[in-house]
Amino acid sequence: MEQNKTEQPAALELIWGCKAISEEIERSQRATFHLLERGELPAKKVGGRWVAVRRALRAHFGAL
């Protein structure tokens, strides 16, 4: 199977942790945590840690 060069591997699509998510959306960690806790970002808690899909975050904000 040949991987399309424009597609990223699934592991790179996942953003783990509030800090990394805040860097992706260019917001402070505090603001990002607030958005995460209120369910205003497309993310879930897995094992006590926030995780988001990069593509979903970009779609949510209109492709940052």
C-alpha positions in Angstrom: 0.0 0.0 0.0 1.4 3.4 -1.0 0.5 6.3 1.2 -0.6 9.5 -0.4 2.0 12.2 0.2 -0.7 14.8 1.1 -2.1 12.7 3.9 -0.5 12.5 7.3 -0.3 9.3 9.2 -3.1 8.9 11.8 -0.7 9.4 14.7 0.2 12.8 13.4 -3.4 13.8 13.2 -3.9 13.3 17.0 -3.0 16.2 19.3 -2.5 15.0 22.9 -2.8 17.4 25.9 -4.2 20.8 26.5 -0.8 22.5 25.9 -0.4 21.0 22.4 -4.0 21.8 21.6 -3.6 25.4 22.8 -0.5 25.7 20.5 -2.5 24.4 17.6 -5.4 26.8 18.0 -3.1 29.7 19.1 -4.8 30.3 22.4 -3.6 30.3 25.9 -3.6 27.1 27.9 -6.1 28.6 30.3 -8.5 29.6 27.6 -8.1 26.3 25.8 -8.8 24.3 29.0 -11.9 26.4 29.6 -13.1 25.6 26.0 -12.3 21.9 26.4 -14.1 21.6 29.8 -17.2 23.3 28.4 -17.3 21.0 25.3 -16.7 23.9 22.9 -13.9 22.2 21.1 -14.0 18.9 19.1 -11.9 16.9 21.6 -12.4 14.1 24.1 -10.7 13.0 27.3 -8.9 9.7 27.0 -7.4 8.3 30.2 -7.6 11.7 31.9 -5.8 13.5 29.0 -7.4 15.6 26.3 -7.0 14.5 22.7 -8.1 16.2 19.5 -7.9 15.4 15.8 -6.0 18.2 14.0 -8.3 18.1 11.0 -11.4 18.5 13.2 -9.8 21.5 15.1 -9.0 23.2 11.8 -12.5 22.6 10.5 -14.0 23.9 13.7 -12.0 27.2 13.3 -12.3 27.4 9.6 -8.9 26.0 8.7 -6.5 28.0 10.8 
